[in-house]
């Protein structure tokens, strides 16, 4: 069985993780009503997953650096599937919260390990394609997995989503068990090395931009279902359709962003993206405030699709930029940026819950636009600092052998 077949099962595991991660926002009101908690409290389920992923992933990467990749992949995906079954059987908010923490830890273990396996077992000429296939699972999850999950959750109850994800995980595990060969990974960067790199002013400033930008996006995304319900009177199947359009926009944005970065450079692309996000988020709240739901939906739904296009142009451009800061340290800086993305997602979910709890759902767009304004200011400050101070010299060793 060739290596590309093995990649399929790794991508299927990523698809299962992405589906579970993205779908919760679409059924948040349903979960809240069933478990007897408020929507802002239910939103902390998103925070639990994202924050655990952000903080746990680099620690686990260090702790399991010498572990056989096949064993680690199977163990982490098995754990992810098991916690999905726990979530499906949860009849209390506390147990579901614990299950989401477990999913965050196992997902934060699987995704870097899958990338590391692909890098270690693929010829250098094919590594880019191999990584794109694995992370393509996350993209397809946004376009197909999350909308289908919302449809199933609305018609058969939210617990069926977790059962379905567990079943997908089981298929991926079976395939990995038959196709993956044991392979020992090169030593991982130590926690001290990661912290030292993160303390560099240029790297730290860039990571801060990532956190703030993603915080703005997840301020709205975490509460997309109640936002659509209040501003546009869209529920159930309509929310699934909106998430599908968002996913299509995201896929197109992610694909076209790479070409734009190659043509005009990542810094200009990032500045354009942040400016666009400010306008889009403000427009969402403005449309929800000025127009009745029957009219607002015809404005808000296209804005959400456009937000997907613009917003998901950011991660690839930001990754390209952070690599330029320290090319020889790219595996470590990219792993730190991945943690920054999930940290931003967790903070965005918290900010969104505060807005929903203390103001109106329609104000989510204003809060998100405020985050993006801060991100623009942070971006300008970081660029000025880099212009007046030479970047710190990179260490003499060759850390490209170290995986994130």
C-alpha positions as semicolon CSV with decimal commas, in nm:
position;residue;x (nm);y (nm);z (nm)
1;X;0,000;0,000;0,000
2;X;0,159;0,331;-0,108
3;X;0,228;0,631;0,110
4;X;-0,053;0,840;-0,036
5;X;-0,304;0,585;0,094
6;X;-0,156;0,633;0,440
7;X;-0,198;1,007;0,400
8;X;-0,565;0,955;0,323
9;X;-0,624;0,802;0,664
10;X;-0,423;1,076;0,834
11;X;-0,637;1,332;0,648
12;X;-0,951;1,142;0,754
13;X;-0,837;1,175;1,116
14;X;-0,786;1,548;1,061
15;X;-1,131;1,565;0,900
16;X;-1,290;1,407;1,210
17;X;-1,106;1,650;1,438
18;X;-1,198;1,950;1,223
19;X;-1,564;1,848;1,202
20;X;-1,597;1,819;1,580
21;X;-1,408;2,144;1,633
22;X;-1,613;2,355;1,391
23;X;-1,959;2,205;1,435
24;X;-2,016;2,298;1,800
25;X;-2,067;2,666;1,712
26;X;-2,355;2,571;1,483
27;X;-2,551;2,381;1,750
28;X;-2,460;2,589;2,054
29;X;-2,818;2,704;2,132
30;X;-2,942;2,345;2,108
31;X;-2,674;2,218;2,348
32;X;-2,743;2,505;2,589
33;X;-3,118;2,437;2,595
34;X;-3,074;2,063;2,642
35;X;-2,823;2,092;2,926
36;X;-3,006;2,379;3,096
37;X;-2,731;2,640;3,071
38;X;-2,714;2,980;2,905
39;X;-2,566;3,024;2,559
40;X;-2,261;3,216;2,697
41;X;-2,190;2,931;2,938
42;X;-2,228;2,675;2,659
43;X;-1,982;2,881;2,456
44;X;-1,710;2,791;2,704
45;X;-1,713;2,445;2,549
46;X;-1,534;2,607;2,255
47;X;-1,291;2,777;2,493
48;X;-1,219;2,445;2,666
49;X;-1,117;2,274;2,341
50;X;-0,919;2,564;2,196
51;X;-0,733;2,662;2,513
52;X;-0,642;2,303;2,591
53;X;-0,512;2,258;2,237
54;X;-0,311;2,583;2,255
55;X;-0,144;2,512;2,587
56;X;-0,126;2,135;2,572
57;X;0,003;2,080;2,220
58;X;0,359;2,220;2,267
59;X;0,394;2,050;2,606
60;X;0,285;1,715;2,467
61;X;0,515;1,760;2,165
62;X;0,810;1,794;2,402
63;X;0,701;1,504;2,626
64;X;0,647;1,264;2,334
65;X;0,939;1,375;2,116
66;X;1,111;1,033;2,132
67;X;0,794;0,826;2,098
68;X;0,726;0,616;1,789
69;X;0,501;0,823;1,558
70;X;0,272;0,533;1,464
71;X;0,202;0,452;1,826
72;X;0,145;0,817;1,914
73;X;-0,094;0,871;1,621
74;X;-0,304;0,567;1,704
75;X;-0,308;0,644;2,076
76;X;-0,409;1,008;2,030
77;X;-0,681;0,930;1,775
78;X;-0,818;0,649;1,993
79;X;-0,837;0,892;2,284
80;X;-1,011;1,150;2,065
81;X;-1,274;0,896;1,959
82;X;-1,327;0,782;2,318
83;X;-1,389;1,137;2,440
84;X;-1,641;1,187;2,159
85;X;-1,834;0,890;2,294
86;X;-1,814;1,041;2,642
87;X;-1,958;1,363;2,498
88;X;-2,240;1,173;2,328
89;X;-2,334;1,014;2,660
90;X;-2,302;1,336;2,859
91;X;-2,616;1,447;3,039
92;X;-2,447;1,726;3,232
93;X;-2,258;2,033;3,125
94;X;-1,964;1,944;3,351
95;X;-1,909;1,605;3,186
96;X;-1,934;1,754;2,836
97;X;-1,683;2,022;2,938
98;X;-1,438;1,755;3,055
99;X;-1,489;1,566;2,728
100;X;-1,405;1,877;2,527
101;X;-1,083;1,918;2,728
102;X;-0,992;1,559;2,647
103;X;-1,064;1,619;2,279
104;X;-0,844;1,929;2,279
105;X;-0,551;1,738;2,428
106;X;-0,582;1,445;2,190
107;X;-0,633;1,669;1,884
108;X;-0,333;1,878;1,988
109;X;-0,130;1,557;1,998
110;X;-0,255;1,407;1,671
111;X;-0,219;1,701;1,431
112;X;0,152;1,781;1,495
113;X;0,231;1,408;1,503
114;X;0,056;1,356;1,167
115;X;0,260;1,638;1,014
116;X;0,579;1,499;1,165
117;X;0,504;1,153;1,024
118;X;0,444;1,299;0,679
119;X;0,771;1,494;0,690
120;X;0,974;1,200;0,820
121;X;0,834;0,944;0,576
122;X;0,813;1,156;0,259
123;X;1,082;1,259;0,015
124;X;1,168;1,629;0,039
125;X;1,020;1,694;-0,306
126;X;0,677;1,570;-0,191
127;X;0,656;1,713;0,162
128;X;0,455;2,019;0,063
129;X;0,190;1,805;-0,102
130;X;0,188;1,562;0,189
131;X;0,125;1,838;0,444
132;X;-0,142;1,998;0,225
133;X;-0,328;1,666;0,208
134;X;-0,331;1,628;0,586
135;X;-0,444;1,983;0,654
136;X;-0,686;1,953;0,365
137;X;-0,884;1,733;0,602
138;X;-0,945;2,036;0,824
139;X;-1,053;2,247;0,526
140;X;-1,294;1,984;0,398
141;X;-1,433;1,953;0,750
142;X;-1,531;2,320;0,740
143;X;-1,698;2,290;0,399
144;X;-1,867;1,951;0,440
145;X;-1,826;1,806;0,789
146;X;-1,952;2,100;0,996
147;X;-2,264;2,176;0,784
148;X;-2,363;1,809;0,774
149;X;-2,304;1,789;1,149
150;X;-2,534;2,086;1,207
151;X;-2,804;1,924;0,992
152;X;-2,777;1,597;1,182
153;X;-2,771;1,776;1,516
154;X;-3,086;1,974;1,438
155;X;-3,283;1,671;1,316
156;X;-3,154;1,392;1,541
157;X;-3,010;1,573;1,844
158;X;-2,663;1,712;1,909
159;X;-2,535;1,387;2,058
160;X;-2,549;1,214;1,720
161;X;-2,275;1,453;1,602
162;X;-2,029;1,309;1,851
163;X;-2,133;0,954;1,764
164;X;-2,070;1,030;1,398
165;X;-1,729;1,180;1,469
166;X;-1,639;0,876;1,681
167;X;-1,740;0,651;1,388
168;X;-1,521;0,853;1,148
169;X;-1,236;0,825;1,396
170;X;-1,284;0,450;1,406
171;X;-1,255;0,424;1,026
172;X;-0,938;0,637;1,032
173;X;-0,792;0,425;1,311
174;X;-0,858;0,104;1,122
175;X;-0,686;0,240;0,814
176;X;-0,388;0,371;1,011
177;X;-0,352;0,041;1,193
178;X;-0,312;-0,143;0,862
179;X;-0,104;0,113;0,672
180;X;0,132;0,300;0,906
181;X;0,478;0,163;0,973
182;X;0,669;0,235;1,296
183;X;0,894;0,536;1,258
184;X;1,093;0,717;1,523
185;X;1,088;1,092;1,497
186;X;1,388;1,321;1,535
187;X;1,425;1,481;1,877
188;X;1,174;1,754;1,947
189;X;1,274;2,102;2,046
190;X;1,278;2,141;2,422
191;X;1,031;2,364;2,603
192;X;1,315;2,600;2,696
193;X;1,412;2,635;2,328
194;X;1,053;2,714;2,232
195;X;1,022;2,974;2,504
196;X;1,354;3,134;2,404
197;X;1,238;3,169;2,044
198;X;0,898;3,303;2,148
199;X;1,068;3,576;2,355
200;X;1,232;3,727;2,049
201;X;1,057;4,065;1,999
202;X;0,983;4,007;1,629
203;X;0,846;3,656;1,687
204;X;0,652;3,760;1,998
205;X;0,495;4,055;1,817
206;X;0,393;3,836;1,524
207;X;0,240;3,576;1,755
208;X;0,047;3,856;1,928
209;X;-0,098;3,960;1,592
210;X;-0,209;3,600;1,536
211;X;-0,377;3,579;1,877
212;X;-0,561;3,910;1,841
213;X;-0,673;3,846;1,483
214;X;-0,811;3,500;1,558
215;X;-0,973;3,633;1,878
216;X;-1,176;3,873;1,667
217;X;-1,287;3,598;1,430
218;X;-1,392;3,360;1,707
219;X;-1,576;3,633;1,893
220;X;-1,836;3,604;1,615
221;X;-1,784;3,245;1,497
222;X;-1,834;3,094;1,843
223;X;-2,181;3,251;1,858
224;X;-2,267;3,240;1,490
225;X;-2,588;3,041;1,544
226;X;-2,744;3,283;1,799
227;X;-2,621;3,579;1,592
228;X;-2,801;3,446;1,285
229;X;-3,109;3,363;1,490
230;X;-3,142;3,712;1,637
231;X;-3,038;3,925;1,340
232;X;-3,178;3,719;1,050
233;X;-3,423;3,470;1,205
234;X;-3,219;3,185;1,055
235;X;-3,210;2,855;1,244
236;X;-3,156;2,485;1,187
237;X;-3,094;2,392;0,823
238;X;-3,040;2,757;0,729
239;X;-2,749;2,779;0,974
240;X;-2,597;2,470;0,811
241;X;-2,626;2,638;0,471
242;X;-2,457;2,954;0,602
243;X;-2,173;2,746;0,748
244;X;-2,136;2,573;0,411
245;X;-2,106;2,910;0,234
246;X;-1,857;3,022;0,499
247;X;-1,656;2,706;0,437
248;X;-1,655;2,760;0,060
249;X;-1,531;3,114;0,110
250;X;-1,266;2,992;0,352
251;X;-1,138;2,730;0,110
252;X;-1,113;2,981;-0,174
253;X;-0,942;3,236;0,050
254;X;-0,688;2,984;0,179
255;X;-0,605;2,875;-0,177
256;X;-0,577;3,222;-0,331
257;X;-0,386;3,368;-0,038
258;X;-0,079;3,162;-0,127
259;X;-0,065;3,309;-0,476
260;X;-0,109;3,661;-0,338
261;X;0,173;3,609;-0,088
262;X;0,405;3,493;-0,365
263;X;0,315;3,795;-0,576
264;X;0,315;4,088;-0,332
265;X;0,462;3,946;-0,010
266;X;0,299;3,833;0,318
267;X;0,315;4,168;0,500
268;X;0,104;4,351;0,243
269;X;-0,142;4,062;0,227
270;X;-0,181;4,058;0,606
271;X;-0,239;4,433;0,622
272;X;-0,507;4,410;0,353
273;X;-0,676;4,117;0,528
274;X;-0,695;4,294;0,864
275;X;-0,838;4,608;0,706
276;X;-1,100;4,398;0,528
277;X;-1,195;4,217;0,849
278;X;-1,252;4,545;1,032
279;X;-1,502;4,651;0,767
280;X;-1,673;4,311;0,743
281;X;-1,725;4,266;1,117
282;X;-1,854;4,621;1,157
283;X;-2,088;4,565;0,863
284;X;-2,232;4,251;1,027
285;X;-2,335;4,443;1,339
286;X;-2,448;4,743;1,137
287;X;-2,675;4,531;0,916
288;X;-2,819;4,351;1,219
289;X;-2,891;4,682;1,388
290;X;-3,032;4,887;1,099
291;X;-3,244;4,633;0,910
292;X;-3,529;4,399;1,006
293;X;-3,441;4,027;0,997
294;X;-3,612;3,966;0,662
295;X;-3,388;4,225;0,498
296;X;-3,077;4,177;0,711
297;X;-3,036;3,812;0,611
298;X;-2,974;3,910;0,247
299;X;-2,688;4,130;0,363
300;X;-2,549;3,922;0,649
301;X;-2,525;3,587;0,470
302;X;-2,311;3,721;0,181
303;X;-2,100;3,910;0,435
304;X;-2,034;3,585;0,623
305;X;-1,927;3,409;0,302
306;X;-1,697;3,702;0,223
307;X;-1,565;3,694;0,580
308;X;-1,472;3,327;0,525
309;X;-1,282;3,424;0,210
310;X;-1,096;3,716;0,370
311;X;-1,046;3,566;0,715
312;X;-0,903;3,234;0,599
313;X;-0,654;3,413;0,381
314;X;-0,485;3,514;0,706
315;X;-0,340;3,187;0,845
316;X;-0,135;3,093;0,538
317;X;-0,009;3,451;0,492
318;X;0,085;3,474;0,858
319;X;0,265;3,140;0,843
320;X;0,460;3,258;0,539
321;X;0,556;3,576;0,725
322;X;0,664;3,407;1,046
323;X;0,892;3,174;0,847
324;X;1,076;3,479;0,710
325;X;1,163;3,589;1,064
326;X;1,379;3,283;1,126
327;X;1,385;3,039;0,832
328;X;1,608;2,786;1,010
329;X;1,372;2,783;1,307
330;X;1,059;2,742;1,095
331;X;0,935;2,413;1,252
332;X;0,934;2,572;1,598
333;X;0,791;2,912;1,501
334;X;0,515;2,746;1,299
335;X;0,421;2,527;1,596
336;X;0,411;2,836;1,818
337;X;0,190;3,009;1,563
338;X;-0,047;2,709;1,564
339;X;-0,074;2,738;1,942
340;X;-0,135;3,113;1,903
341;X;-0,425;3,039;1,668
342;X;-0,597;2,818;1,924
343;X;-0,519;3,058;2,205
344;X;-0,688;3,329;2,000
345;X;-0,987;3,102;1,941
346;X;-1,026;3,042;2,314
347;X;-0,996;3,412;2,399
348;X;-1,243;3,498;2,123
349;X;-1,496;3,254;2,265
350;X;-1,456;3,417;2,608
351;X;-1,493;3,768;2,466
352;X;-1,800;3,658;2,270
353;X;-1,958;3,512;2,583
354;X;-1,906;3,840;2,768
355;X;-2,066;4,036;2,483
356;X;-2,365;3,801;2,467
357;X;-2,407;3,797;2,845
358;X;-2,376;4,171;2,909
359;X;-2,488;4,328;2,583
360;X;-2,673;4,203;2,275
361;X;-2,572;3,931;2,029
362;X;-2,576;4,187;1,750
363;X;-2,283;4,367;1,916
364;X;-2,049;4,073;1,844
365;X;-1,940;4,230;1,516
366;X;-1,837;4,555;1,685
367;X;-1,628;4,363;1,939
368;X;-1,462;4,161;1,661
369;X;-1,388;4,476;1,461
370;X;-1,227;4,624;1,772
371;X;-0,998;4,321;1,795
372;X;-0,889;4,363;1,435
373;X;-0,814;4,733;1,493
374;X;-0,585;4,631;1,780
375;X;-0,428;4,369;1,551
376;X;-0,351;4,639;1,292
377;X;-0,188;4,854;1,559
378;X;0,014;4,555;1,684
379;X;0,121;4,477;1,329
380;X;0,243;4,832;1,270
381;X;0,426;4,839;1,603
382;X;0,598;4,507;1,529
383;X;0,708;4,625;1,186
384;X;0,854;4,946;1,326
385;X;1,041;4,755;1,596
386;X;1,184;4,519;1,336
387;X;1,286;4,809;1,114
388;X;1,488;4,986;1,385
389;X;1,640;4,678;1,550
390;X;1,818;4,393;1,376
391;X;1,663;4,053;1,450
392;X;1,842;3,842;1,706
393;X;2,101;3,610;1,561
394;X;1,985;3,255;1,510
395;X;2,160;2,976;1,697
396;X;2,432;2,780;1,526
397;X;2,260;2,441;1,544
398;X;2,024;2,322;1,274
399;X;1,678;2,299;1,430
400;X;1,509;2,204;1,102
401;X;1,556;1,848;1,215
402;X;1,330;1,923;1,506
403;X;0,961;1,896;1,450
404;X;0,696;2,116;1,600
